[in-house]
Amino acid sequence: MPSAILAPAAISTTELDDFLANGWRPLGQRIYTADFIQLDLGEIFSVIPTRLPLEKHQWKKRHRKLLRQNNARFTYQIGPAQIDDEKLRVNERYMVDHPEKSTDELEIHTSHMGRQIFNTLECCVYHEGQLVAFSFFDQGATSAYSKAGVYDPAYRKYSLGIYTMLLEMRWCQVEGIKYYYPGYVSPDIPLFDYKKEIGAIEFWSLRH
């Protein structure tokens, strides 16, 4: 089970592209590679990094419908990531239902002990001016890594986790980003299978 983690003082956008293309992924203000995860003590599962080529991406009918319906219901903003009380409140509610999918230390996504090595952006979704979902993603020169998605469980029926990913993907296409990295999937458990549904994703191969 090979793994490695680095804590560089800085990472350029092109360096991030190279790391992502070689199976690495951001972890807070570090970058690491591993072919397994441990969700609970003693439970270890294999994982495979994925990416979605955006240049020839074909939007699925159900995703176009979700974007259309949610764009009519909610407003959203994409810009530099920051941590505020609104996000902390939404995250607290989210972690009640999904403790394995988030962290109570949201600040690690944007900075840690004075270090900020990634260009981290946020996608915030609002309903009548109230924050109901947000996500964080790191921008490289030609790629972007989606590293966190959080939503208020009271709005679960609107598929806001998928919605923020679709908004990130659309933003990346407009900005000329070639590859969207939704994170890893696992052949052992279905926890991350939703990532396979966003499009024709590619799976990392050790032969590469």
Accessible surface in RSA format (square Angstrom, percent):
REM  Atomic radii and reference values for relative SASA: ProtOr
REM  Chains: A
REM  Algorithm: Lee & Richards
REM  Probe-radius: 1.40
REM  Slices: 20
REM RES _ NUM      All-atoms   Total-Side   Main-Chain    Non-polar    All polar
REM                ABS   REL    ABS   REL    ABS   REL    ABS   REL    ABS   REL
RES MET A   1   154.82  80.2  99.21  65.7  55.61 132.4  87.63  74.5  67.19  89.0
RES PRO A   2    93.12  67.9  78.39  71.5  14.72  53.5  90.20  74.5   2.92  18.2
RES SER A   3    69.06  58.4  37.61  50.2  31.45  72.4  10.78  23.0  58.28  81.6
RES ALA A   4    46.07  42.4  34.39  53.1  11.68  26.6  44.94  63.3   1.12   3.0
RES ILE A   5    83.65  47.6  64.13  47.8  19.52  47.1  64.13  46.2  19.52  53.0
RES LEU A   6    80.01  44.6  77.42  55.4   2.59   6.5  80.01  56.2   0.00   0.0
RES ALA A   7    66.02  60.7  35.65  55.0  30.37  69.1  36.46  51.3  29.56  78.3
RES PRO A   8    37.68  27.5  25.26  23.0  12.42  45.1  37.30  30.8   0.38   2.4
RES ALA A   9    98.84  90.9  68.51 105.7  30.34  69.0  72.74 102.4  26.11  69.2
RES ALA A  10    73.78  67.8  59.76  92.2  14.02  31.9  59.90  84.4  13.87  36.8
RES ILE A  11    19.04  10.8   2.52   1.9  16.52  39.8   3.03   2.2  16.01  43.4
RES SER A  12    53.64  45.3  40.11  53.5  13.53  31.2  48.29 102.8   5.35   7.5
RES THR A  13    61.59  43.8  57.42  58.2   4.17   9.9  40.97  55.0  20.62  31.2
RES THR A  14    80.40  57.2  80.14  81.2   0.27   0.6  61.12  82.1  19.28  29.1
RES GLU A  15    84.45  48.5  83.12  62.9   1.32   3.2  28.25  54.6  56.19  45.9
RES LEU A  16     3.50   2.0   3.50   2.5   0.00   0.0   3.50   2.5   0.00   0.0
RES ASP A  17    19.66  13.8  17.02  16.9   2.64   6.2  14.26  33.6   5.40   5.4
RES ASP A  18    89.77  62.9  88.82  88.4   0.95   2.2  22.16  52.1  67.61  67.4
RES PHE A  19    49.14  24.6  46.90  29.1   2.24   5.8  48.78  29.6   0.35   1.0
RES LEU A  20     4.93   2.7   0.25   0.2   4.68  11.8   0.25   0.2   4.68  12.6
RES ALA A  21    45.36  41.7  30.95  47.8  14.40  32.8  32.19  45.3  13.17  34.9
RES ASN A  22    81.78  56.4  73.51  71.0   8.27  19.9  14.28  34.4  67.50  65.2
RES GLY A  23     2.68   3.3   0.00   N/A   2.68   3.3   2.00   5.5   0.67   1.5
RES TRP A  24    47.27  19.0  43.36  21.0   3.91   9.2  25.70  13.7  21.57  35.0
RES ARG A  25     3.81   1.6   3.81   1.9   0.00   0.0   3.72   5.1   0.09   0.1
RES PRO A  26     8.17   6.0   0.00   0.0   8.17  29.7   0.00   0.0   8.17  50.8
RES LEU A  27    74.53  41.5  72.30  51.7   2.23   5.6  74.40  52.3   0.13   0.3
RES GLY A  28     4.45   5.5   0.00   N/A   4.45   5.5   0.09   0.3   4.36   9.8
RES GLN A  29     2.82   1.6   0.70   0.5   2.11   5.0   0.48   1.0   2.34   1.8
RES ARG A  30    94.57  39.7  94.57  48.2   0.00   0.0  18.77  25.7  75.79  45.9
RES ILE A  31     0.00   0.0   0.00   0.0   0.00   0.0   0.00   0.0   0.00   0.0
RES TYR A  32    33.53  15.7  33.53  19.1   0.00   0.0  21.80  16.4  11.73  14.5
RES THR A  33    36.16  25.7  35.98  36.5   0.18   0.4  17.17  23.1  19.00  28.7
RES ALA A  34    12.12  11.1   5.96   9.2   6.16  14.0   8.56  12.1   3.56   9.4
RES ASP A  35    44.22  31.0  40.53  40.3   3.69   8.7  23.60  55.5  20.62  20.6
RES PHE A  36    51.86  25.9  48.15  29.8   3.72   9.7  48.15  29.2   3.72  10.6
RES ILE A  37    17.28   9.8  12.90   9.6   4.38  10.6  17.28  12.4   0.00   0.0
RES GLN A  38    92.18  51.5  62.06  45.4  30.13  71.7  17.94  38.2  74.24  56.3
RES LEU A  39    57.88  32.2  31.52  22.5  26.36  66.3  33.79  23.7  24.08  64.8
RES ASP A  40    88.13  61.7  82.16  81.8   5.97  14.1  24.27  57.1  63.85  63.7
RES LEU A  41   174.52  97.2 144.06 103.1  30.45  76.6 145.15 101.9  29.37  79.0
RES GLY A  42    67.39  83.1   0.00   N/A  67.39  83.1  36.77 100.9  30.62  68.6
RES GLU A  43    79.82  45.8  75.75  57.3   4.07   9.7  29.33  56.7  50.49  41.2
RES ILE A  44    79.63  45.3  53.69  40.0  25.94  62.5  53.69  38.7  25.94  70.4
RES PHE A  45    39.67  19.8  38.62  23.9   1.06   2.7  39.67  24.1   0.00   0.0
RES SER A  46    43.98  37.2  40.18  53.6   3.80   8.8  35.90  76.4   8.08  11.3
RES VAL A  47     5.62   3.7   0.00   0.0   5.62  13.5   0.00   0.0   5.62  15.2
RES ILE A  48    55.22  31.4  54.75  40.8   0.46   1.1  55.22  39.8   0.00   0.0
RES PRO A  49    21.63  15.8  21.00  19.1   0.63   2.3  21.63  17.9   0.01   0.1
RES THR A  50     4.89   3.5   0.00   0.0   4.89  11.7   2.94   3.9   1.95   3.0
RES ARG A  51    61.44  25.8  61.25  31.2   0.19   0.4  11.55  15.8  49.89  30.2
RES LEU A  52     0.90   0.5   0.90   0.6   0.00   0.0   0.90   0.6   0.00   0.0
RES PRO A  53    39.17  28.5  36.05  32.9   3.13  11.4  36.05  29.8   3.13  19.4
RES LEU A  54     3.48   1.9   0.86   0.6   2.62   6.6   0.93   0.7   2.55   6.9
RES GLU A  55   133.80  76.8  94.67  71.6  39.13  93.2  39.24  75.9  94.56  77.2
RES LYS A  56   182.84  89.2 166.68 102.3  16.17  38.5 115.58 104.0  67.27  71.7
RES HIS A  57    20.32  11.1   1.97   1.4  18.36  47.0   5.74   5.9  14.58  17.0
RES GLN A  58   146.29  81.8 134.62  98.4  11.67  27.8  58.08 123.6  88.20  66.9
RES TRP A  59    42.30  17.0  29.66  14.4  12.64  29.7  23.46  12.5  18.85  30.6
RES LYS A  60    64.81  31.6  57.92  35.5   6.89  16.4  48.43  43.6  16.38  17.5
RES LYS A  61   166.05  81.0 158.55  97.3   7.51  17.9 101.01  90.9  65.05  69.3
RES ARG A  62   125.62  52.7 116.92  59.6   8.69  20.7  64.16  87.7  61.46  37.2
RES HIS A  63     7.91   4.3   7.91   5.5   0.00   0.0   3.77   3.9   4.14   4.8
RES ARG A  64   113.91  47.8 110.29  56.2   3.62   8.6  40.44  55.3  73.47  44.5
RES LYS A  65   102.50  50.0 102.37  62.8   0.14   0.3  45.17  40.7  57.34  61.1
RES LEU A  66    28.96  16.1  27.43  19.6   1.52   3.8  28.81  20.2   0.15   0.4
RES LEU A  67     2.58   1.4   2.58   1.8   0.00   0.0   2.58   1.8   0.00   0.0
RES ARG A  68   151.18  63.5 141.24  72.0   9.94  23.7  76.77 104.9  74.42  45.1
RES GLN A  69    81.49  45.6  74.53  54.5   6.96  16.6  22.05  46.9  59.45  45.1
RES ASN A  70     1.31   0.9   1.31   1.3   0.00   0.0   0.00   0.0   1.31   1.3
RES ASN A  71    59.70  41.2  39.52  38.2  20.18  48.6  20.71  49.9  38.98  37.7
RES ALA A  72    94.30  86.7  50.15  77.4  44.14 100.4  61.11  86.1  33.19  87.9
RES ARG A  73   103.00  43.2  79.03  40.3  23.97  57.1  24.43  33.4  78.56  47.6
RES PHE A  74     6.34   3.2   0.08   0.1   6.25  16.3   1.78   1.1   4.56  13.0
RES THR A  75    90.84  64.6  87.23  88.4   3.61   8.6  79.90 107.3  10.94  16.5
RES TYR A  76    87.56  40.9  68.24  38.8  19.32  50.3  33.40  25.1  54.16  66.8
RES GLN A  77   122.83  68.7 117.79  86.1   5.04  12.0  36.71  78.1  86.12  65.3
RES ILE A  78    42.42  24.1   8.99   6.7  33.43  80.6   9.34   6.7  33.08  89.8
RES GLY A  79    21.34  26.3   0.00   N/A  21.34  26.3  19.78  54.3   1.55   3.5
RES PRO A  80   110.75  80.7 104.71  95.5   6.04  21.9 104.82  86.5   5.93  36.9
RES ALA A  81    17.87  16.4   0.57   0.9  17.30  39.4   0.57   0.8  17.30  45.8
RES GLN A  82   109.63  61.3 105.65  77.2   3.98   9.5  26.00  55.3  83.63  63.4
RES ILE A  83    41.87  23.8  12.23   9.1  29.65  71.5  12.23   8.8  29.65  80.5
RES ASP A  84    52.63  36.9  44.59  44.4   8.04  19.0  36.12  85.0  16.51  16.5
RES ASP A  85    94.89  66.5  91.51  91.1   3.38   8.0  18.44  43.4  76.45  76.2
RES GLU A  86    60.13  34.5  58.12  44.0   2.01   4.8  22.28  43.1  37.85  30.9
RES LYS A  87     4.42   2.2   4.42   2.7   0.00   0.0   0.00   0.0   4.42   4.7
RES LEU A  88    65.00  36.2  60.21  43.1   4.79  12.0  60.38  42.4   4.62  12.4
RES ARG A  89   123.93  52.0 122.11  62.2   1.82   4.3  52.64  71.9  71.28  43.2
RES VAL A  90     2.19   1.4   2.19   2.0   0.00   0.0   2.19   1.9   0.00   0.0
RES ASN A  91     4.88   3.4   4.88   4.7   0.00   0.0   0.00   0.0   4.88   4.7
RES GLU A  92   121.73  69.9 115.57  87.4   6.16  14.7  42.19  81.6  79.54  64.9
RES ARG A  93    94.55  39.7  90.89  46.3   3.66   8.7  54.68  74.7  39.86  24.2
RES TYR A  94     9.55   4.5   9.55   5.4   0.00   0.0   0.00   0.0   9.55  11.8
RES MET A  95    46.08  23.9  40.57  26.8   5.51  13.1  38.01  32.3   8.06  10.7
RES VAL A  96   120.15  79.1  91.09  82.5  29.06  70.0  99.01  86.0  21.14  57.3
RES ASP A  97    61.41  43.0  35.97  35.8  25.44  60.2  14.24  33.5  47.18  47.0
RES HIS A  98    39.80  21.8  39.80  27.7   0.00   0.0  31.33  32.3   8.46   9.8
RES PRO A  99    83.73  61.0  70.48  64.2  13.25  48.2  70.69  58.4  13.03  81.0
RES GLU A 100    78.73  45.2  45.08  34.1  33.66  80.1  36.66  70.9  42.07  34.4
RES LYS A 101    69.33  33.8  40.67  25.0  28.66  68.2  21.04  18.9  48.29  51.4
RES SER A 102    26.82  22.7   1.96   2.6  24.86  57.3  10.53  22.4  16.29  22.8
RES THR A 103    43.08  30.6  39.54  40.1   3.55   8.5  29.13  39.1  13.96  21.1
RES ASP A 104   107.85  75.5  88.76  88.3  19.08  45.1  29.67  69.8  78.18  78.0
RES GLU A 105   106.87  61.4 106.27  80.4   0.60   1.4  31.94  61.8  74.93  61.2
RES LEU A 106     0.27   0.1   0.27   0.2   0.00   0.0   0.27   0.2   0.00   0.0
RES GLU A 107    82.82  47.5  82.82  62.7   0.00   0.0  48.83  94.4  33.99  27.8
RES ILE A 108    42.96  24.4  40.77  30.4   2.19   5.3  41.58  29.9   1.38   3.8
RES HIS A 109    23.01  12.6  23.01  16.0   0.00   0.0  18.99  19.6   4.02   4.7
RES THR A 110    12.92   9.2  12.79  13.0   0.13   0.3   6.94   9.3   5.98   9.0
RES SER A 111    45.22  38.2  42.63  56.9   2.59   6.0  14.39  30.6  30.83  43.2
RES HIS A 112    79.29  43.3  75.34  52.4   3.95  10.1  50.71  52.3  28.58  33.3
RES MET A 113   169.82  87.9 122.77  81.3  47.05 112.0 114.82  97.6  55.00  72.9
RES GLY A 114    84.05 103.7   0.00   N/A  84.05 103.7  41.69 114.4  42.36  94.9
RES ARG A 115    64.36  27.0  60.24  30.7   4.12   9.8  52.77  72.1  11.59   7.0
RES GLN A 116   117.32  65.6  86.46  63.2  30.87  73.5  17.83  37.9  99.50  75.5
RES ILE A 117    10.04   5.7   0.18   0.1   9.86  23.8   4.19   3.0   5.85  15.9
RES PHE A 118    10.39   5.2   0.64   0.4   9.75  25.4   5.46   3.3   4.94  14.1
RES ASN A 119    73.76  50.9  61.24  59.2  12.52  30.1  24.01  57.8  49.74  48.1
RES THR A 120     7.87   5.6   1.04   1.0   6.84  16.3   0.72   1.0   7.15  10.8
RES LEU A 121    15.25   8.5  15.25  10.9   0.00   0.0  15.25  10.7   0.00   0.0
RES GLU A 122    17.02   9.8  17.02  12.9   0.00   0.0   1.00   1.9  16.02  13.1
RES CYS A 123     0.00   0.0   0.00   0.0   0.00   0.0   0.00   0.0   0.00   0.0
RES CYS A 124     1.95   1.5   1.95   2.2   0.00   0.0   0.46   1.2   1.49   1.6
RES VAL A 125     0.00   0.0   0.00   0.0   0.00   0.0   0.00   0.0   0.00   0.0
RES TYR A 126    45.94  21.4  45.37  25.8   0.57   1.5  23.28  17.5  22.66  27.9
RES HIS A 127    49.81  27.2  47.99  33.4   1.82   4.7  26.74  27.6  23.07  26.8
RES GLU A 128   160.91  92.4 111.65  84.5  49.26 117.3  55.33 107.0 105.58  86.2
RES GLY A 129    63.23  78.0   0.00   N/A  63.23  78.0  35.83  98.3  27.40  61.4
RES GLN A 130    91.03  50.9  88.38  64.6   2.65   6.3  32.53  69.2  58.50  44.4
RES LEU A 131     4.46   2.5   2.98   2.1   1.48   3.7   2.98   2.1   1.48   4.0
RES VAL A 132     0.00   0.0   0.00   0.0   0.00   0.0   0.00   0.0   0.00   0.0
RES ALA A 133     0.32   0.3   0.32   0.5   0.00   0.0   0.32   0.4   0.00   0.0
RES PHE A 134     0.32   0.2   0.25   0.2   0.06   0.2   0.25   0.2   0.06   0.2
RES SER A 135     1.76   1.5   1.76   2.4   0.00   0.0   1.76   3.8   0.00   0.0
RES PHE A 136     0.00   0.0   0.00   0.0   0.00   0.0   0.00   0.0   0.00   0.0
RES PHE A 137     0.00   0.0   0.00   0.0   0.00   0.0   0.00   0.0   0.00   0.0
RES ASP A 138     0.00   0.0   0.00   0.0   0.00   0.0   0.00   0.0   0.00   0.0
RES GLN A 139    38.72  21.7  37.50  27.4   1.22   2.9   1.67   3.6  37.05  28.1
RES GLY A 140     2.50   3.1   0.00   N/A   2.50   3.1   0.00   0.0   2.50   5.6
RES ALA A 141    47.08  43.3  20.24  31.2  26.84  61.1  27.59  38.9  19.49  51.6
RES THR A 142    53.98  38.4  53.97  54.7   0.01   0.0  39.20  52.7  14.78  22.3
RES SER A 143     2.43   2.1   2.43   3.2   0.00   0.0   2.43   5.2   0.00   0.0
RES ALA A 144     0.00   0.0   0.00   0.0   0.00   0.0   0.00   0.0   0.00   0.0
RES TYR A 145    16.77   7.8  16.77   9.5   0.00   0.0   5.15   3.9  11.62  14.3
RES SER A 146    14.86  12.6   8.29  11.1   6.57  15.1   0.45   1.0  14.40  20.2
RES LYS A 147    33.23  16.2   5.92   3.6  27.31  65.0  11.27  10.1  21.96  23.4
RES ALA A 148    19.33  17.8   7.78  12.0  11.55  26.3  17.37  24.5   1.96   5.2
RES GLY A 149    30.17  37.2   0.00   N/A  30.17  37.2  13.82  37.9  16.35  36.6
RES VAL A 150     4.13   2.7   1.11   1.0   3.02   7.3   1.45   1.3   2.69   7.3
RES TYR A 151    35.94  16.8  35.94  20.4   0.00   0.0  15.35  11.5  20.59  25.4
RES ASP A 152     8.67   6.1   8.67   8.6   0.00   0.0   0.00   0.0   8.67   8.6
RES PRO A 153    17.67  12.9  17.23  15.7   0.44   1.6  17.37  14.3   0.30   1.9
RES ALA A 154    83.75  77.0  44.04  68.0  39.71  90.3  56.30  79.3  27.45  72.7
RES TYR A 155    37.16  17.3  37.16  21.1   0.00   0.0  19.12  14.4  18.04  22.2
RES ARG A 156   133.42  56.0 119.77  61.1  13.66  32.5  56.12  76.7  77.31  46.9
RES LYS A 157   158.49  77.3 123.01  75.5  35.48  84.5  79.20  71.3  79.29  84.5
RES TYR A 158    47.40  22.1  43.73  24.9   3.67   9.6  21.00  15.8  26.40  32.5
RES SER A 159    51.13  43.2  40.62  54.2  10.51  24.2  16.36  34.8  34.77  48.7
RES LEU A 160     1.12   0.6   0.00   0.0   1.12   2.8   0.00   0.0   1.12   3.0
RES GLY A 161    24.36  30.0   0.00   N/A  24.36  30.0  20.33  55.8   4.04   9.0
RES ILE A 162    35.88  20.4  34.86  26.0   1.02   2.4  34.86  25.1   1.02   2.8
RES TYR A 163     0.00   0.0   0.00   0.0   0.00   0.0   0.00   0.0   0.00   0.0
RES THR A 164     2.07   1.5   2.07   2.1   0.00   0.0   0.59   0.8   1.48   2.2
RES MET A 165    15.01   7.8  15.01   9.9   0.00   0.0   9.88   8.4   5.13   6.8
RES LEU A 166     0.00   0.0   0.00   0.0   0.00   0.0   0.00   0.0   0.00   0.0
RES LEU A 167     3.25   1.8   1.45   1.0   1.81   4.5   1.51   1.1   1.74   4.7
RES GLU A 168     0.06   0.0   0.06   0.0   0.00   0.0   0.00   0.0   0.06   0.1
RES MET A 169     0.00   0.0   0.00   0.0   0.00   0.0   0.00   0.0   0.00   0.0
RES ARG A 170    90.80  38.1  90.80  46.3   0.00   0.0  33.53  45.8  57.27  34.7
RES TRP A 171    53.63  21.5  48.91  23.7   4.72  11.1  38.82  20.7  14.81  24.0
RES CYS A 172     0.00   0.0   0.00   0.0   0.00   0.0   0.00   0.0   0.00   0.0
RES GLN A 173    60.27  33.7  39.92  29.2  20.35  48.5  20.17  42.9  40.10  30.4
RES VAL A 174   116.67  76.8  85.38  77.3  31.29  75.4  92.43  80.3  24.24  65.7
RES GLU A 175    93.05  53.4  63.34  47.9  29.71  70.7   6.39  12.4  86.66  70.8
RES GLY A 176    52.56  64.8   0.00   N/A  52.56  64.8  35.35  97.0  17.20  38.5
RES ILE A 177     7.18   4.1   3.00   2.2   4.18  10.1   3.00   2.2   4.18  11.3
RES LYS A 178    90.88  44.3  90.01  55.2   0.87   2.1  34.75  31.3  56.14  59.8
RES TYR A 179    65.89  30.8  65.89  37.5   0.00   0.0  26.28  19.7  39.61  48.8
RES TYR A 180     0.00   0.0   0.00   0.0   0.00   0.0   0.00   0.0   0.00   0.0
RES TYR A 181    13.37   6.2  13.37   7.6   0.00   0.0  11.36   8.5   2.02   2.5
RES PRO A 182     3.96   2.9   0.00   0.0   3.96  14.4   0.00   0.0   3.96  24.6
RES GLY A 183     4.04   5.0   0.00   N/A   4.04   5.0   4.04  11.1   0.00   0.0
RES TYR A 184    38.71  18.1  38.47  21.9   0.24   0.6  10.08   7.6  28.63  35.3
RES VAL A 185     3.13   2.1   3.13   2.8   0.00   0.0   3.13   2.7   0.00   0.0
RES SER A 186     2.90   2.4   0.00   0.0   2.90   6.7   0.50   1.1   2.40   3.4
RES PRO A 187    91.39  66.6  48.48  44.2  42.91 156.0  59.18  48.9  32.21 200.2
RES ASP A 188    80.65  56.5  46.94  46.7  33.70  79.7  17.60  41.4  63.04  62.9
RES ILE A 189    31.81  18.1  27.00  20.1   4.81  11.6  30.30  21.8   1.51   4.1
RES PRO A 190   103.31  75.3  92.09  83.9  11.22  40.8  93.49  77.2   9.82  61.1
RES LEU A 191    44.33  24.7  32.92  23.6  11.40  28.7  40.05  28.1   4.28  11.5
RES PHE A 192    19.18   9.6  19.11  11.8   0.07   0.2  19.11  11.6   0.07   0.2
RES ASP A 193    50.04  35.1  49.37  49.1   0.68   1.6  22.56  53.1  27.48  27.4
RES TYR A 194    81.88  38.2  73.93  42.1   7.95  20.7  53.20  40.0  28.68  35.4
RES LYS A 195    19.84   9.7  19.84  12.2   0.00   0.0   4.96   4.5  14.88  15.9
RES LYS A 196    80.57  39.3  69.06  42.4  11.50  27.4  31.49  28.3  49.07  52.3
RES GLU A 197    80.04  46.0  80.04  60.6   0.00   0.0  28.36  54.9  51.69  42.2
RES ILE A 198     0.09   0.1   0.09   0.1   0.00   0.0   0.09   0.1   0.00   0.0
RES GLY A 199    11.83  14.6   0.00   N/A  11.83  14.6   5.52  15.2   6.31  14.1
RES ALA A 200    87.34  80.3  67.00 103.4  20.34  46.3  78.79 111.0   8.55  22.7
RES ILE A 201    20.64  11.7   4.77   3.6  15.87  38.2   4.77   3.4  15.87  43.1
RES GLU A 202    74.45  42.7  69.39  52.5   5.06  12.1  36.30  70.2  38.15  31.2
RES PHE A 203    98.03  49.0  79.18  49.0  18.85  49.1  80.00  48.5  18.03  51.6
RES TRP A 204    64.27  25.8  46.06  22.3  18.21  42.8  44.82  23.9  19.45  31.6
RES SER A 205    24.46  20.7  19.61  26.2   4.86  11.2  20.44  43.5   4.02   5.6
RES LEU A 206   145.04  80.8 117.23  83.9  27.82  69.9 117.81  82.7  27.23  73.3
RES ARG A 207   220.51  92.6 181.60  92.6  38.91  92.6  81.53 111.4 138.97  84.2
RES HIS A 208   151.28  82.7  97.96  68.1  53.32 136.4  81.18  83.7  70.11  81.6
END  Absolute sums over single chains surface
CHAIN  1 A    10916.1       8710.9       2205.2       5894.5       5021.6
END  Absolute sums over all chains
TOTAL         10916.1       8710.9       2205.2       5894.5       5021.6
